[in-house]
């Protein structure tokens, strides 16, 4: 497992997103991955947030997923 310092050094951009619908998770993550981004912070601002995190973690197993509590 990669440590957080190396992950952050490899990714100069950490997208912070709030997703309203679970079905938006896969296309968003796929687009980020295509652009070379392998980290995402999903805010817990919506009712769908935890399901979006669960979906992303199943599809993108090597990603660092960071739920945001603000």
C-alpha positions in Angstrom: 0.0 0.0 0.0 1.3 3.5 -0.9 1.6 6.0 1.9 -0.3 9.3 1.9 2.8 11.4 1.4 3.8 9.5 -1.8 0.2 9.7 -3.1 0.0 13.4 -2.6 3.5 13.9 -4.2 2.3 12.0 -7.3 -1.0 14.0 -7.5 -0.6 17.8 -7.5 -4.3 18.2 -7.9 -6.9 16.7 -5.5 -10.4 17.2 -6.9 -13.1 17.8 -4.2 -16.5 16.9 -5.4 -20.1 16.7 -4.1 -22.1 14.1 -5.9 -25.9 14.2 -5.8 -26.5 10.9 -7.7 -24.6 7.6 -7.4 -24.8 7.1 -11.1 -22.6 10.1 -11.6 -19.7 8.5 -9.7 -18.4 6.1 -12.4 -18.3 8.6 -15.3 -16.7 11.2 -13.1 -14.0 8.9 -11.8 -13.4 7.5 -15.3 -12.9 11.0 -16.6 -10.5 11.9 -13.8 -8.5 8.7 -14.3 -8.3 9.3 -18.1 -6.8 12.7 -17.2 -4.2 11.1 -14.9 -5.8 11.9 -11.6 -6.0 8.9 -9.2 -7.2 10.6 -6.0 -10.6 12.1 -5.2 -12.2 13.7 -2.2 -15.9 13.2 -2.0 -17.7 15.5 0.4 -20.4 14.3 2.7 -22.7 17.2 1.8 -25.3 15.1 0.0 -27.5 12.1 0.9 -25.8 10.1 -1.8 -22.2 10.7 -0.6 -21.6 7.5 1.3 -23.0 5.4 -1.6 -20.9 7.3 -4.0 -17.8 6.6 -2.0 -18.7 2.9 -1.8 -19.3 2.8 -5.5 -16.0 4.5 -6.3 -14.1 2.2 -4.0 -15.5 -0.9 -5.7 -14.8 0.3 -9.2 -11.4 2.1 -8.6 -9.7 -0.2 -6.2 -6.3 1.5 -6.2 -7.6 5.0 -5.6 -7.2 7.0 -2.5 -10.7 8.0 -1.5 -11.0 10.7 1.2 -14.4 11.5 2.6 -14.6 15.1 3.6 -16.6 16.0 6.7 -17.1 19.7 6.0 
